[in-house]
Amino acid sequence: MNALVIGLNHNTADIEVREKFAFNGSKLDEGLKAFKELSVVEEGIILSTCNRVELYANVSDVDKAILDIKGFLSSFHNIPLESLNRALYIYTDKEAVRHIFRVASSLDSMIVGEPQILGQVKDAFELALQKKTTGVLLNKLMKKAISVAKRVRTETKIAENAVSISFAAVELAKKIFTDLSKKVFMLLGAGEMAELAAKHLITSGVKEVLVSNRTYERACELAKELKGKAVRFDDFINEMVRTDIVICSTGAPTYILTKSQMHKVMRERRQRQVFIIDISVPRNIDPEINDLENVYLYNIDDLQGVVDANIFERKKEAEKAEKIVDEEVEKFIKWQESLDSVPTIVALREKAEEIKKEELERLLNKLNNLSNEEKEAIECMASAIINKLIHPPTAALKNSSEDKEVLVAVIRRLYGLEDEKKR
Amino acid sequence: MDIILFELALTFYFAATIFSITEFFKSSKITSRLIVILTIFGFLLHTSCIIYRYVVGGHIPITNPHEASSFFAWCIVLLFFFLEFRYKIALLSSFILPIIFLLMLSSSLLPREIKPLTPVLKSYWLGIHTLFAFLGNAAFAMSFGIGMMYLIQEHYVKSKKLTGLFDRLPSIQTLDEMNYRLITIGFPLLTLAIISGALWAQTAWGSYWNWDPREVWSLITWLIYAIILHARLVSGWRGRKAALLSIIGFLTILIAFFGIKLLKKGLHVFL
């Protein structure tokens, strides 16, 4: 039973690479299924966000698992292994646990402390539960990761300064426009992060809010929520003529706005400045649009630069958070060690022997007149009973390799071994 | 007397310029206050100097290169105060004060004696023509500074490296619109200067237009600003190109102003 993390994030891979690796939409279900079907993978979870693609697994043969999972990534996404190796990081056991805790706590995020990642971790876990791709180890690990993240959030100020994509976007908008309250804002698509950024921008006060989505009903819903106007997806380019700020995050696999379209829009809007934030991965707005005059296009990587200035302040809080993570990792590793079968077998035997001893003493105290032979016979019988009783669970623990963690957990629970240890 | 006033004004402008440069690299409340206060003192002394020369000479003191440079600087300071107090544009002083100081410095290097007017200049056109020209040029000098600020801020946002002055410079839109507004002030003034100049030339030399270098360069300047305004009105042309052109426009003004002086040719030699 070994925890394994294989993945890539904004530090190891550019947006172009992450785009290729992303498990978005139906690819996620498909990918998770294929991942779990690998013979080396006993449990599996896939976390795929704009900034990271990570595969969490419980494996027995680590070296083989790493090779097989890399092979799986390469064949699933049709990317040669060499380019893969450059971007991937691999963590095992304790380091894997630490990494997952850090990711959930937003310590590994591009913008440290940003709150979206926890939701994304929860979603990834939920999907895995739904598809039944997890078991004892990952279930416990993910539940723990979520609770660690909550602990970090309440005990440190890491998420307090509203430092996120949204914060960065508003700051930038103020450096492009004189007065946001005279500007028209359009939300394109409905990603969670886009919605958050939109809300932040709207709170800073914009003149008008437009919402467009491929499904018009969803646009209407969101428009209602954001007190804006829904725009049909076919119409959004026309509306760009009067829109000053755009946040885009649709699930589209290609560009929904090309340079020539934008060129035309700019002509019609008499070259008034436009600020476009494309936080979709893969990108939805042709990056070359940034070459047009008076158009300022930022993608998710670009926003990194915007928050650099604030990073120092957050680092202090992050240090506190790292300590919490360290603590929790130690606890988790202890729990994991307890799942090993040998100590469980020993504990089971000890418990049985203890019961035998106690009961014998009580009995022998009551029956004073027994001969030594009779005493021995009674002792023999007691031993035979406990041996016969603990033989099947012991044998099961020794032999089974497949459900070992489950068995260990069940046996510990049923025989009260957990409590024994705590005492 | 006027020399003392001038030197004192120059000293205050110099001090203000030094602080405006330190402000450029590291902002502080004290320096930004000091810049304004020093400039105010400089301006008061400068104004007294101009008034003194007006009283002594009996005419508006812009009839030799020393006076012209000095008066040009004075107009820019006036406009600087207007923008500084009306719009509070951060870092504006760092871009404008060096121009003012350089103009004053070049003025200080030129001969300063107050000479009697040549007969051809003795006309009410002198005041009208030069006032239009200098105020217009001051507006263009301002748009030059704002244009530089625009290019810097725009570069930060476009290249996505939000360091350095990014935090302190005003927004792109503010700078762009300010630049446009200054040109809409400068352009009519320059037009009036050219028209009044032509009328004056007609009365003085009997022809409206003599193709002397100053006239030609003024025409070039006028065309450059006309292009900026026309393109903006017709197709909303703005941003980088407008900022670049406003910088080029001011450079042609400087050529017209100093370059021709060095050539010592043409009808405007007295300036």
Interface residues (C-beta under 8 A of the other chain):
Chain A: L172 K174 K175 I176 F177 T178 R267 R269 R270 Q271 R272 Q273 N290 E293 N294 Y296 Y298 D302 G305 V306 D308 A309
Chain B: Q153 V157 K158 K160 K161 L162 F166 D167 L169 P170 S171 I172 Q173 T174 D176 E177 S235 G236 W237 R238 G239 R240 K241
